Amino acid sequence: MTEETNVRTLDKVVVRFSGDSGDGMQLVGNIFTNVSAGIGNQVSTFPDYPAEIRAPQGSLGGVSGFQVSVGTGVHTPGDQCDVLVAMNPAALKQNCKYVKEGGVIIVDIDSFKQADLDKAKFTTDDPFAELGIRAQVLEVPVTTMTKAALAESGLDNKSVLKCRNIFCLGLVCWLFDRPLPAAVHFLKKKFAKKPAIFEANEKVIHAGYDYGSNIHATVSTYRIESEPARKGIYTDINGNTATAWGLIMASEKSGRPLFLGSYPITPATDILQELAKRKDLGVKALQMEDEIAGVCSAIGAAFAGDLAVTSTSGPGLALKSEGIGLAVIAELPLVVIDVQRGGPSTGLPTKTEQTDLMQALYGRNGESPVAVVAPATPTDCFTMAFEACRIAIEHMTPVILLTDAFIGNGSSAWRVPDDDEYPAIRPHYISPEAAAESAWRPYHRDENTKVRYWAIPGTEGLTHRIGGLEKDYNTGAISNDPANHERMVYTRREKIARIADDIPALDVISQPGADTLLVGWGGTYGHLRTAAADLAKEGVAVDFAHFRYINPLPANTGEVLRRYRRVIVAELNTGQFADYLQAKHPDIAISRINKVQGQPFMVSEVAEKVRAIIDENR
Amino acid sequence: MDNTAYTPADYKSDQPVRWCPGCGDHAILNSLHKAMATIGVPPHRTAVISGIGCSSRLPYYMNTYGFHTIHGRAAAIATGFKVANPEMTVWQISGDGDGLAIGGNHFIHAVRRNIDINMLLFNNKIYGLTKGQYSPTSARGFVSKTSPYGTTEDPFIPAELVFGARGNFFARSIDVELQISQEVLTAAARHHGTSVVEILQNCVIYNNGIHNFITDREHRAERTIHLVDGQKMLFGKNNERGLVRDGFLLKAVEVGKEGYTIDDVLVHDAHCQSNFLHQQLAMMDGTELPLAIGVIRDVEAPVYNEEVDRQVEEVRAAHGFDSLRSMILAGETWEVK
């Protein structure tokens, strides 16, 4: 198909699909991703959709986008795209800034009538000039061609128009030499219950592909090389699904049934939805009446002996604060997932930020320390969800898992782990025999780890009472004794601190001679790592350390930071992790790179700012 | 279930009971210990979960699994507990403030779901632990520390909320009616699904005598009616009065007077699916019509935790997986060799 076209070999390309939120951009983005992953590409996606489910058609507020990077060495969905598909003028206006110089913009020129331009608030009749677009624009009569392809289908006009996205998908598949049968396979699955719609889409995807082939003389196309990945079985997974599956793995490895108490909230709902499906693995996922009931039902399940989890986003975490405090004082295992979004308040519900760190660390009344962990990538959500469960169960504490909208919605290829890749989780049980022997009381604890024992209700000989009131260190009875309270406060604190003995050390990705350390945490890993690698290519040696364990910090943190002349913390907030590190290590000079726009970092902006900080401080 | 016989003492913890002398909670606690012994579920198969307030101290006085939680959330915590560990018999203890104000949302949703827990609502129409503020069951005009000129709002009637939430079990007792308390608590435990038991309770310090109109020995026989399934709705010192139909409403009559005979007196049917008559009975307040105590409604309906378990079993039987890995491998994957 492509032998007569100009083929450029790139190690990776970035495609951005954009249109009305009803135009099916997420669907075509997902299919393109899956097809690419299926031929061995690394993939990384970034759905960028509006808060409104259906904003007025053609309006700037209703534009939905899906960006995907495919190829080799893919760690992020890319800063800028090689190809932008814009289904209407509003999509063009919102997205043209993401197109690389020399990139290609594909527009449905049928949607560029005066009325469409007005809706997108263009003031002239030449939108391309008005936006100063220098990229190559491919004006494709998508609507006309889709209608023509389906003239004989017998479908009504509305159903026909819904196939426009698939025409574009066909065209993009042609541009990147994606195998159409694989795409058709996904369409068949998607429309399994609507054979007429499937047939129409199958026709249209070929029409789009053929159209691309027919006009090849006017466009450069790319061929994407595949990287031989580590041997194994792979699937495409987004961060929220990976989180859900990590919890299931922890349930299998701990022998405790998995319970989720939750409430729908963007962008965390996928976790609830995925676990609701997993009744086929025995998971009990309850949609409760509110966020508070979500965490409280999980606390009840934890007391009852389950691996108990609640999932939410920032505003929901605020509502759960009191409940988490109860789990702190009752010393019950509880995993709280916060898929961070833009705040404060309702903020930017569909956008990504790292602004809940302080809330996770400190957002409760009283001295109430919890463990906090944060995955680095969509697939790392699996590992860190597992780790959150392991820490919760083995250390009898609430653990907050801080993911974010970017990695929660983003996806990449993931090697399915073998059964022995994750360790057994050992619940800190007390047996009736041991209880009888030791005159056990509910707040007795292992003096090395400070972890209290888990007595599973239903067991004869272990009846006990716990609760939100302070308890006596020895007897477990209610206690108002001042010295006892202070002892319990420090004991709970020490219990969290000692988790540091049970987590991996901080790793550094090193460059020869580097005296600058770039530091990140959570979902910014891909961008920051790429920025450090890009800088190295330009001869600027910068080491890179990324935190996934936030509280406690890895035991070697101070030692690592002290090796460098400059420590730069880059994060998507005004400096919460930098403040936290600074408070723990006041002797270290920390520079900061911050962005709070509801958008991920761009690799180039990080590299530029790192360079500026180095230049300032030679 | 074990066949060992249990005595009330088996359900008592070693903790000293710290409610005020004369508080109605003492009597309710005794009734609960006795009811539990009658029911015979072993202490280690019993969980008592409470919120915050005077009544919510109750779990500490039970030799069972117990969880004294946070204000208003006991119903949500009990829901998670029961779904996770359905073998346990779960009692939830709340007061009128805990259950119907801060916990109102969890209360109605627990009832709506029909989770198999027994909810005890101690109703003293006051906030006792915070020392005397009006509650959501305080009458309009009630004077308290936070309503020095009287409240300007109407109260909830707990039964009405239960029926509004499509409840299937509602019973009522009075702290001083030990026998009836025991009877309704036992019935609540035997009912499948959410059982709500309202117990009119006296706060001797901050709302002493609030239920006197009902509980006064002199008038109690006229102002209350003890409803028993299958029995005539009779009340009065010598059961000389009865409830009869009056159009769509109820009327209290003297049996044998004004042409009313014993045949006109209604027979209580707590198991009737329709809650029409149950609501009318539950709304009687001791003025025109006697306040109803005993089991007012007791109807079987699908139970939330059992439905969850049934669905898990069905899904697993139809297309279940034995591990996460097998579930993943059944989906879209590719192999890199």
Interface residues (C-beta under 8 A of the other chain):
Chain A: N34 A37 G38 G40 P228 A229 R230 K231 G232 I233 Y234 T235 D236 W245 I248 M249 E252 P257 F259 G261 R278 K279 D280 L281 G282 K284 L286 M288 E289 D290 I292 A293 C296 S297 A298 I299 G300 A301 A302 F303 A304 G305 D306 A308 E322 G323 G325 L326 A330 R415 V416 P417 D419 P457 G458 T459 E460 G461 L462 T463 H464 R465 I466 G467 G468 L469 A477 I478
Chain B: S13 Q15 P42 P43 H44 R45 A47 I49 I52 P59 Y60 M62 N63 T64 Y65 G66 F67 H68 T69 I70 R73 A76 I77 A78 T79 G80 F81 K82 V83 A84 N85 E87 M88 N105 H106 H109 V308 Q311 V312 V315 R316 H319 G320 F321 S323 L324 R325 M327 I328 L329 G331 E332 T333 W334 E335 V336 K337
